[in-house]
């Protein structure tokens, strides 16, 4: 048992006090913030997400705000996805790459106005990246981290909970679209999104002082639906085939290797960061691809702190990037970032701390 020592380098979220009151049992660090991992009963939290509704403190999904006459121009330079037709109130999944075409983040881009955008980022310092590119290109744009902290409501009953708070108009919101609104005087943006495949919304709180108030509003509205606290669930996201940028990717991973090629538009302007490299990779074809792994053995055996090597016929062919016990499949499953010479149906061997474990490759998602 250990505790996380407070430091100015590590920020609690606006919902931190509420999660402590709910019985937070474990946490991790993400974007230099405390991110809840679970509340003491992982399996109960899993089934709540699958069958009911769960609320998550995901304030670690920080926003990189672009404001100014060149905001849209910078957004397109940073993003190898065509943003020309993006409408105000629309969000888009928008992988970001470096000049070599390698993934550095996979945010959701929200267009709040013609001259104001948010990148709702995964775990990496995109503020520094965006500021450097804007300065290097001489763009008229202000880049900042606004006071915005998402609270996720996920699961098949999430829409009913959100509708009971905001009204039935939420049922018509399309995926990744959003609306700025308020509830009990608390300013928010409401988006249909979230890091699960069970459906749901993210409420972007725009006043950090009201974090506990917003948490309690959602908790009270969710009582008839047996809502409870949780967190982004590794078992569910793995079963569902969701990529964890920075977890399932390394410094040499391009979008085509991890099933994100459909979010790359090769006809974006030539000044888009990485587009030249991405065009070459697309033309040559990736050398690795992402497949599922079904491991032998009947006991939970999660991934340790590092990727684990995969062998076929004695030759290293890739790495297992995550591994988790699937409550639905009743076995350990994971992802392989593996040579394109390997295919679904092949049997491979994993070199684990406990020894050699056999596994079969399969297509994603698992369910």
C-alpha positions as CSV (number, residue, x, y, z in Angstrom):
1,X,0.0,0.0,0.0
2,X,1.3,3.4,-0.9
3,X,0.1,7.0,-1.3
4,X,0.7,9.7,-3.9
5,X,2.5,12.6,-2.2
6,X,1.0,16.1,-3.1
7,X,3.2,18.3,-5.2
8,X,2.7,21.3,-7.4
9,X,3.7,19.1,-10.4
10,X,0.7,16.9,-9.9
11,X,-2.8,18.4,-10.1
12,X,-6.1,17.0,-8.7
13,X,-9.1,17.4,-10.9
14,X,-12.2,19.5,-10.0
15,X,-13.9,16.1,-9.2
16,X,-11.1,14.8,-6.9
17,X,-12.9,15.5,-3.6
18,X,-16.0,13.8,-5.0
19,X,-14.0,10.7,-6.0
20,X,-12.4,10.5,-2.6
21,X,-15.9,10.6,-1.0
22,X,-16.9,7.8,-3.4
23,X,-14.1,5.6,-2.1
24,X,-11.4,6.0,-4.7
25,X,-9.1,2.9,-4.2
26,X,-6.5,3.4,-6.9
27,X,-5.3,6.0,-9.3
28,X,-2.7,6.7,-12.0
29,X,-1.1,9.8,-13.4
30,X,-2.1,11.2,-16.8
31,X,-1.3,14.6,-18.2
32,X,0.3,15.4,-14.8
33,X,-3.0,14.9,-13.1
34,X,-4.5,12.2,-10.8
35,X,-6.7,9.9,-12.8
36,X,-9.0,7.4,-10.9
37,X,-8.3,3.8,-11.8
38,X,-10.9,2.0,-9.7
39,X,-13.1,2.2,-6.6
40,X,-12.4,-1.2,-5.0
41,X,-14.4,-3.7,-7.1
42,X,-13.2,-3.8,-10.6
43,X,-15.6,-6.5,-11.8
44,X,-18.7,-4.8,-10.4
45,X,-17.5,-1.5,-12.1
46,X,-17.1,-3.4,-15.3
47,X,-20.6,-4.9,-15.3
48,X,-22.0,-1.5,-14.4
49,X,-20.5,-0.1,-17.5
50,X,-21.7,-3.0,-19.7
51,X,-25.2,-3.2,-18.4
52,X,-26.1,0.1,-16.7
53,X,-24.4,3.5,-16.3
54,X,-21.1,4.7,-14.8
55,X,-19.7,8.1,-14.1
56,X,-16.0,8.9,-14.6
57,X,-13.6,11.6,-13.6
58,X,-11.7,12.1,-16.9
59,X,-10.6,15.7,-16.3
60,X,-7.2,14.4,-17.3
61,X,-8.4,14.8,-20.9
62,X,-7.1,18.4,-21.0
63,X,-8.0,20.9,-23.7
64,X,-5.5,22.7,-26.0
65,X,-7.4,25.8,-27.0
66,X,-6.6,27.6,-30.2
67,X,-8.1,31.2,-30.5
68,X,-7.5,33.8,-33.2
69,X,-7.8,34.5,-36.9
70,X,-5.4,31.6,-37.7
71,X,-6.9,29.1,-35.3
72,X,-8.5,27.1,-38.0
73,X,-5.4,27.2,-40.1
74,X,-3.2,25.9,-37.2
75,X,-5.7,23.2,-36.5
76,X,-5.4,21.9,-40.1
77,X,-1.6,22.2,-40.0
78,X,-1.5,20.0,-36.9
79,X,-4.1,17.5,-38.0
80,X,-3.8,15.1,-41.1
81,X,-7.6,15.0,-41.3
82,X,-9.6,17.3,-43.6
83,X,-11.2,19.9,-41.4
84,X,-12.5,22.1,-44.2
85,X,-16.1,21.0,-43.7
86,X,-16.1,20.9,-39.9
87,X,-19.1,22.9,-38.6
88,X,-19.4,24.8,-35.3
89,X,-20.7,22.3,-32.7
90,X,-19.0,19.4,-34.4
91,X,-16.2,17.2,-33.0
92,X,-13.9,14.9,-35.0
93,X,-11.5,12.2,-33.9
94,X,-8.2,13.7,-35.1
95,X,-4.9,11.8,-34.7
96,X,-1.9,14.0,-34.6
97,X,1.5,13.0,-36.1
98,X,5.0,14.3,-36.1
99,X,7.0,15.1,-39.2
100,X,7.9,11.4,-39.6
101,X,4.2,10.5,-39.7
102,X,4.3,8.9,-36.3
103,X,1.4,9.2,-33.8
104,X,2.0,11.7,-31.0
105,X,-1.6,12.0,-29.8
106,X,-5.2,11.1,-30.8
107,X,-7.5,13.9,-29.5
108,X,-11.0,14.8,-30.3
109,X,-11.1,18.2,-32.1
110,X,-14.1,20.4,-31.1
111,X,-14.9,23.4,-33.2
112,X,-16.6,25.9,-30.9
113,X,-16.5,28.9,-33.3
114,X,-14.8,29.9,-36.6
115,X,-11.8,31.1,-34.6
116,X,-11.9,28.9,-31.5
117,X,-11.0,25.2,-31.3
118,X,-10.2,22.6,-28.6
119,X,-8.1,19.6,-28.9
120,X,-9.3,17.3,-26.2
121,X,-6.0,15.4,-25.8
122,X,-4.6,12.1,-24.7
123,X,-1.5,11.9,-22.5
124,X,1.3,14.1,-24.0
125,X,2.3,17.8,-24.1
126,X,0.5,19.0,-27.2
127,X,0.5,22.6,-25.8
128,X,4.2,22.8,-26.4
129,X,4.0,21.2,-29.8
130,X,1.2,23.6,-30.9
131,X,2.9,26.7,-29.6
132,X,6.2,25.7,-31.3
133,X,4.5,25.1,-34.7
134,X,2.4,28.3,-34.5
135,X,5.6,30.4,-33.7
136,X,7.6,28.7,-36.4
137,X,4.9,29.4,-39.0
138,X,4.2,33.0,-37.8
139,X,0.5,32.4,-37.1
140,X,-1.8,34.8,-35.3
141,X,-3.3,32.4,-32.7
142,X,-3.3,32.2,-28.9
143,X,-2.8,28.7,-27.5
144,X,-3.8,28.0,-23.9
145,X,-5.2,25.4,-21.5
146,X,-8.7,26.6,-20.6
147,X,-10.5,25.9,-17.4
148,X,-12.3,22.8,-18.9
149,X,-12.6,19.4,-17.3
150,X,-14.6,16.5,-18.7
151,X,-16.9,14.2,-16.6
152,X,-18.0,11.1,-18.6
153,X,-21.3,9.3,-18.2
154,X,-21.0,5.9,-20.0
155,X,-23.1,2.8,-20.5
156,X,-26.4,1.8,-22.2
157,X,-28.4,3.8,-19.7
158,X,-26.2,6.9,-20.0
159,X,-28.5,8.7,-22.4
160,X,-31.5,8.4,-20.1
161,X,-29.5,9.9,-17.2
162,X,-28.2,12.8,-19.4
163,X,-31.7,13.4,-20.8
164,X,-33.1,13.6,-17.2
165,X,-30.6,16.4,-16.5
166,X,-30.6,18.4,-19.7
167,X,-33.8,17.5,-21.5
168,X,-34.7,15.2,-24.4
169,X,-32.9,17.3,-26.9
170,X,-29.7,15.4,-26.0
171,X,-31.1,12.3,-27.7
172,X,-30.7,13.9,-31.1
173,X,-27.0,14.8,-30.7
174,X,-24.9,12.9,-33.2
175,X,-21.6,11.2,-32.2
176,X,-18.8,13.6,-31.4
177,X,-21.2,16.6,-31.9
178,X,-21.7,18.9,-28.9
179,X,-23.6,21.9,-27.5
180,X,-22.5,24.5,-25.0
181,X,-25.2,24.9,-22.3
182,X,-25.5,25.1,-18.5
183,X,-27.1,23.2,-15.6
184,X,-28.0,25.0,-12.4
185,X,-25.8,27.9,-13.4
186,X,-22.8,25.6,-14.1
187,X,-21.3,26.3,-17.6
188,X,-20.6,23.1,-19.6
189,X,-20.3,21.7,-23.1
190,X,-22.1,18.4,-23.6
191,X,-20.8,16.0,-26.2
192,X,-21.8,12.5,-27.3
193,X,-18.5,10.8,-26.8
194,X,-16.4,8.8,-24.3
195,X,-13.7,6.1,-24.2
196,X,-16.0,3.1,-24.3
197,X,-18.1,1.3,-26.8
198,X,-21.1,1.2,-24.5
199,X,-22.4,4.7,-25.5
200,X,-22.5,7.9,-23.5
201,X,-21.6,11.5,-23.1
202,X,-18.9,13.7,-21.8
203,X,-19.8,16.9,-19.9
204,X,-17.0,19.5,-20.3
205,X,-17.1,21.5,-17.0
206,X,-16.0,25.1,-17.7
207,X,-15.7,26.2,-14.0
208,X,-13.4,24.2,-11.9
209,X,-14.9,25.5,-8.7
210,X,-18.2,23.7,-9.4
211,X,-16.7,20.2,-9.8
212,X,-18.4,18.6,-6.8
213,X,-21.6,20.4,-7.6
214,X,-21.7,18.8,-11.1
215,X,-20.7,15.4,-9.8
216,X,-23.6,15.5,-7.3
217,X,-26.1,16.6,-9.9
218,X,-25.1,13.6,-12.1
219,X,-25.1,11.2,-9.2
220,X,-28.5,12.3,-8.1
221,X,-30.0,12.1,-11.6
222,X,-28.5,8.6,-12.0
223,X,-29.8,7.1,-8.8
224,X,-32.9,5.6,-10.5
225,X,-30.6,3.9,-12.9
226,X,-28.2,2.6,-10.2
227,X,-25.3,4.8,-11.4
228,X,-22.0,4.5,-9.7
229,X,-18.4,5.7,-10.0
230,X,-15.9,4.1,-12.3
231,X,-13.1,4.8,-14.7
232,X,-12.0,4.1,-18.3
233,X,-12.0,0.3,-18.1
234,X,-9.1,-1.5,-19.7
235,X,-11.1,-4.8,-20.1
236,X,-14.0,-3.1,-21.9
237,X,-11.8,-0.9,-24.1
238,X,-9.7,-3.9,-25.1
239,X,-12.7,-6.1,-25.9
240,X,-14.1,-3.2,-27.9
241,X,-10.9,-2.6,-29.9
242,X,-10.1,0.9,-28.7
243,X,-6.5,2.2,-29.1
244,X,-4.7,3.7,-26.2
245,X,-2.3,6.3,-27.7
246,X,1.0,6.1,-25.9
247,X,0.1,2.7,-24.4
248,X,-0.5,0.7,-27.6
249,X,1.8,2.9,-29.6
250,X,5.5,3.8,-29.4
251,X,7.7,6.5,-31.0
252,X,7.7,4.6,-34.2
253,X,4.0,3.8,-34.6
254,X,2.1,5.3,-37.5
255,X,-1.7,5.5,-37.7
256,X,-2.0,2.8,-40.4
257,X,-0.4,0.2,-38.1
258,X,-3.1,0.7,-35.4
259,X,-6.2,0.8,-37.5
260,X,-6.5,4.6,-37.6
261,X,-5.8,5.0,-41.3
262,X,-9.5,5.8,-42.0
263,X,-8.9,9.0,-40.0
264,X,-6.1,10.2,-42.2
265,X,-6.9,12.2,-45.3
266,X,-4.0,12.1,-47.7
267,X,-5.3,15.1,-49.7
268,X,-5.0,17.6,-46.9
269,X,-2.7,20.6,-47.7
270,X,1.0,19.9,-48.2
271,X,1.9,22.1,-45.1
272,X,0.1,19.7,-42.8
273,X,2.6,18.2,-40.3
274,X,3.6,14.7,-41.4
275,X,1.5,14.4,-44.5
276,X,4.4,13.8,-46.8
277,X,5.6,10.9,-44.6
278,X,2.1,9.6,-44.3
279,X,1.6,9.5,-48.0
280,X,4.8,7.5,-48.4
281,X,3.8,5.1,-45.7
282,X,0.4,4.6,-47.3
283,X,2.0,4.0,-50.7
284,X,4.5,1.5,-49.3
285,X,2.2,-0.1,-46.9
286,X,2.9,-0.5,-43.1
287,X,5.3,-3.1,-41.9
288,X,3.4,-3.8,-38.7
289,X,-0.3,-4.2,-37.9
290,X,-2.5,-4.5,-34.8
291,X,-4.2,-7.8,-34.0
292,X,-5.9,-9.3,-30.9
293,X,-4.3,-11.9,-28.7
294,X,-6.1,-14.7,-26.9
295,X,-3.8,-16.1,-24.3
296,X,-3.8,-19.6,-22.9
297,X,-4.3,-20.0,-19.1
298,X,-7.2,-19.5,-16.8
299,X,-5.9,-16.9,-14.3
300,X,-5.7,-13.1,-14.7
301,X,-2.2,-12.1,-15.7
302,X,-2.1,-8.4,-16.7
303,X,0.7,-6.7,-18.5
304,X,3.5,-5.5,-16.4
305,X,5.0,-2.0,-16.9
306,X,6.4,-2.7,-20.4
307,X,5.5,-4.3,-23.7
308,X,6.2,-8.1,-23.8
309,X,7.9,-9.7,-26.9
310,X,6.0,-12.0,-29.2
311,X,7.8,-14.9,-31.0
312,X,6.8,-17.2,-33.9
313,X,9.0,-20.1,-34.7
314,X,11.7,-18.7,-32.5
315,X,11.8,-15.3,-34.2
316,X,10.7,-12.1,-32.6
317,X,7.8,-10.8,-34.7
318,X,6.2,-8.1,-32.5
319,X,5.1,-7.0,-29.0
320,X,2.1,-7.4,-26.8
321,X,1.1,-3.8,-25.9
322,X,-1.6,-4.6,-23.3
323,X,-3.1,-7.6,-21.6
324,X,-6.1,-7.8,-19.3
325,X,-8.6,-10.4,-18.0
326,X,-11.8,-10.3,-20.0
327,X,-14.8,-10.8,-17.8
328,X,-17.0,-11.7,-20.8
329,X,-14.5,-14.0,-22.6
330,X,-13.2,-15.5,-19.3
331,X,-9.6,-15.4,-20.5
332,X,-6.6,-13.0,-20.8
333,X,-6.7,-10.9,-24.0
334,X,-4.5,-8.2,-25.4
335,X,-3.2,-6.4,-28.5
336,X,-0.3,-7.4,-30.7
337,X,1.7,-4.8,-32.6
338,X,3.1,-7.4,-35.0
339,X,4.7,-8.0,-38.4
340,X,2.3,-8.0,-41.3
341,X,3.7,-11.5,-42.1
342,X,1.6,-12.7,-39.1
343,X,-2.2,-13.1,-39.5
344,X,-5.3,-13.9,-37.5
345,X,-5.4,-17.6,-36.8
346,X,-1.6,-17.9,-36.2
347,X,-0.3,-19.2,-33.0
348,X,2.5,-17.3,-31.3
349,X,4.5,-17.4,-28.0
350,X,4.8,-14.6,-25.5
351,X,7.9,-14.3,-23.3
352,X,6.3,-13.3,-20.0
353,X,7.8,-13.0,-16.5
354,X,6.1,-16.3,-15.6
355,X,7.6,-18.0,-18.6
356,X,6.5,-18.8,-22.2
357,X,2.7,-18.5,-22.8
358,X,1.1,-19.5,-26.1
359,X,-1.6,-17.3,-27.7
360,X,-3.6,-17.1,-30.8
361,X,-3.9,-14.0,-33.0
362,X,-7.4,-12.7,-34.0
363,X,-9.1,-9.8,-35.6
364,X,-10.3,-6.8,-33.6
365,X,-12.6,-6.1,-31.9
366,X,-13.0,-9.1,-29.6
367,X,-16.7,-8.4,-29.1
